[in-house]
Structures are given as C-alpha cells and as structure tokens.
Amino acid sequence: MRGNSLIFRLFDFFFSLILLFITLPLTIVIFIAIYLELGHPLFFQERVGLNAERFILIKFRTMKINTPLSPTHLIDSSYVTRLGRFLRRSKLDELPQLWNVLKGDMSLVGPRPGLPSHKELFIERSNLKVFEVKPGITGLAQLSYIDMSDPKKLAETDAIMIRSLNLRLYIKYLFMTALGKGFGDNTA
C-alpha cells in the first residue's frame, strides 16, 4: 500500500460514493439532530496526511462548541455531548469523512490522520515512513484498540499495517469496522 495505489484509489472512490448515497438519509437525520443540539453539525479540523501535507478533515461534531483544540485523548469526556457519545460509539461521527475519501485526501483504510500539533506522533510516523500513504478512516491500530495516547505504539502498528496491507486485509479491516470492532481516540 505505497503512495497512491490505483486499485486502492478506485476501491476508495467507488465504495465511498456508494456509502455516501446509501447513508444520505441517516446523514441528514444526524445533521439535523446535531444542529438542533449545538447549532453547528460539522467539525472541520486540520490534519496531517499523505507526504505530511495538511488537509481539512470533516466529521460530525460530537463535542461542545467551546472544546479546546487538543488531541482527543487529552480532552475531558465532559465535553462530549450525549448524542456525541452515541455517534462516537457507533462510529457514525466518521460518515462525513467519506467526502475526504472521495476527494482523495484520505483512504477508507490507513493510519488515522493526526493533528499537526501532535509532534511526538509526527516524529514517530516520519521515522517509520507512515506518511508515504494516505491516512484512513479505519486501520489496524483502531481495530487493535490503540489510540493516539501512545504515539510510538500507534506509529509502529501503522507501519506494520502499511507493509502487510493487501486487498484482502483492506476489505477485512472495513468489515471489522462495520461490525463494531475497534474505536477512535478516547477522551480523558
């Protein structure tokens, strides 16, 4: 899975397009529910992607508007809204990232994109050449319950995934995620 492998890109494009279409009614319901609760349903955040270039990640907002901009594992869980807890647990907060996949900023499977301010993770990933691939919505680290609170272990797991990833594992990781295995970053 180096760089912009054509088979992965085609799979990402068509699968994300199909998922965007299938989930459109659910996406609209979630959008309205968050709008009624917080007023701002979408969350835009700068992240580090392929070749360590920055891009804007899109997610459903799961935290209060006044939440500090910090890695999720450093944020107190009291900032997460009631609806946000459900969205995070069900991984539905990730649905808008399908647009990032469709645009080519991300892949369905790859290392989770980190924040530019998370220097330790940036260094570990740079050393292990993790930035040679697009970041993903899900990956081996998330399915192994490894989050950004352990940058060294996360980067090592990302590197293992990158070296071994083939289409069979790619599809397996997607199915495991769809079936509820793994998680994103936990709050403090």
C-alpha positions in Angstrom: 0.0 0.0 0.0 2.5 2.6 -1.1 1.6 6.0 -2.3 -1.5 6.2 -4.5 -2.0 2.6 -5.5 -4.6 2.6 -8.3 -6.6 -0.4 -7.1 -7.0 1.1 -3.6 -7.9 4.5 -5.0 -10.6 3.0 -7.3 -12.0 0.9 -4.4 -12.0 4.0 -2.2 -13.7 6.2 -4.8 -16.5 3.8 -5.7 -17.1 2.4 -2.2 -17.2 5.9 -0.6 -19.6 7.1 -3.4 -21.9 4.2 -2.8 -21.7 4.7 1.0 -22.4 8.4 0.7 -25.5 7.6 -1.3 -26.7 4.7 0.9 -26.2 6.7 4.1 -27.6 10.0 2.9 -30.9 9.7 4.8 -29.1 8.8 8.0 -26.6 11.6 7.4 -29.4 14.1 7.1 -31.1 12.9 10.3 -27.7 13.1 12.2 -27.0 16.6 10.7 -30.4 17.9 11.9 -30.1 16.3 15.3 -26.7 17.9 15.9 -27.9 21.2 14.5 -30.8 21.2 17.0 -28.5 20.4 19.9 -25.4 22.5 19.0 -26.2 24.7 16.0 -23.0 23.5 14.2 -23.3 19.9 13.0 -20.0 19.6 11.2 -16.5 19.8 12.6 -13.6 20.8 10.4 -10.0 20.3 11.6 -6.6 20.5 10.0 -4.9 17.1 9.9 -1.6 15.6 8.6 -2.0 13.4 5.5 0.0 11.9 2.6 3.6 13.2 2.4 2.9 15.0 5.7 0.8 17.6 3.9 -2.1 19.2 5.7 -5.7 18.8 4.8 -9.1 19.6 6.3 -10.8 16.6 7.9 -14.6 16.6 8.2 -16.5 14.9 11.0 -19.9 15.2 12.7 -19.5 17.4 15.8 -19.6 15.3 18.9 -18.2 17.8 21.4 -19.4 21.1 22.7 -18.5 24.2 20.8 -16.1 25.5 23.4 -14.0 22.3 23.5 -10.2 23.1 23.5 -8.4 22.3 20.3 -6.2 19.4 21.5 -5.7 15.7 20.8 -8.9 13.9 21.8 -7.2 11.7 24.4 -6.3 14.9 26.3 -9.8 16.3 26.3 -12.1 15.7 29.3 -15.1 13.5 28.5 -17.5 16.1 29.9 -17.1 18.0 26.6 -18.7 15.1 24.7 -22.4 15.6 24.1 -24.9 12.9 24.8 -25.6 12.5 21.1 -21.9 12.7 20.5 -21.2 9.7 22.8 -23.6 7.6 20.7 -22.1 8.8 17.4 -18.6 8.1 18.6 -19.5 4.7 19.9 -21.3 3.7 16.7 -18.6 5.4 14.6 -21.3 7.4 12.8 -19.4 10.6 13.5 -17.0 9.5 10.8 -19.6 9.5 8.0 -18.6 12.9 6.6 -15.0 11.7 6.1 -16.4 9.8 3.1 -16.1 13.2 1.4 -12.4 13.3 2.3 -12.1 9.8 0.8 -14.0 10.8 -2.4 -11.8 13.9 -2.8 -8.6 11.8 -2.4 -7.4 13.3 0.9 -8.0 10.0 2.7 -8.4 6.3 2.1 -11.0 4.1 3.7 -8.2 2.1 5.3 -5.0 3.7 6.5 -3.3 5.3 9.5 -5.7 7.7 11.3 -4.7 11.3 10.5 -3.0 13.1 13.3 -3.1 16.7 14.4 -0.2 19.0 13.2 0.3 19.9 16.9 0.9 16.2 17.9 4.7 16.5 17.5 5.6 13.2 19.1 3.3 11.2 16.8 4.6 13.2 13.8 8.2 12.3 14.6 7.4 8.6 15.1 5.4 8.4 11.9 8.1 10.3 9.9 10.8 7.8 11.2 8.7 4.8 10.1 7.6 6.3 6.7 3.9 6.3 7.6 3.3 9.5 5.7 4.0 7.6 2.4 0.4 6.5 2.4 -2.9 8.3 2.7 -4.5 8.4 6.1 -7.6 6.4 6.6 -11.0 6.3 8.4 -10.0 2.9 9.9 -6.9 0.8 10.2 -5.1 -1.9 12.2 -4.4 0.4 15.1 -8.0 1.4 15.7 -9.1 -2.3 15.3 -6.4 -3.2 17.9 -7.7 -0.5 20.3 -4.5 1.6 20.0 -5.2 5.3 20.0 -3.1 8.5 19.8 -2.2 8.4 23.5 0.6 6.0 22.7 2.3 7.6 19.7 5.2 5.1 19.4 3.0 2.1 19.5 0.5 3.7 17.1 3.2 4.6 14.6 4.7 1.1 14.8 1.2 -0.5 14.3 0.6 1.8 11.3 3.9 0.8 9.8 3.1 -2.9 10.3 -0.3 -2.4 8.6 1.3 -0.5 5.7 3.9 -3.2 5.0 1.3 -6.0 5.0 -1.8 -4.4 3.6 -3.3 -6.1 0.5 -6.8 -6.0 -0.8 -8.0 -9.0 1.3 -6.8 -7.3 4.6 -8.2 -4.0 3.3 -11.7 -5.5 3.0 -11.3 -7.4 6.3 -10.5 -4.2 8.1 -13.5 -2.5 6.6 -15.8 -5.4 7.6 -14.4 -5.5 11.1 -15.0 -1.7 11.5 -18.6 -2.1 10.1 -19.2 -4.8 12.6 -18.2 -2.6 15.5 -14.7 -3.7 16.3 -12.2 -1.1 17.5 -12.6 2.5 18.4 -11.3 6.0 17.7 -9.5 8.2 20.2 -10.8 8.1 23.8 -11.3 11.2 25.8 -9.6 11.7 29.1 
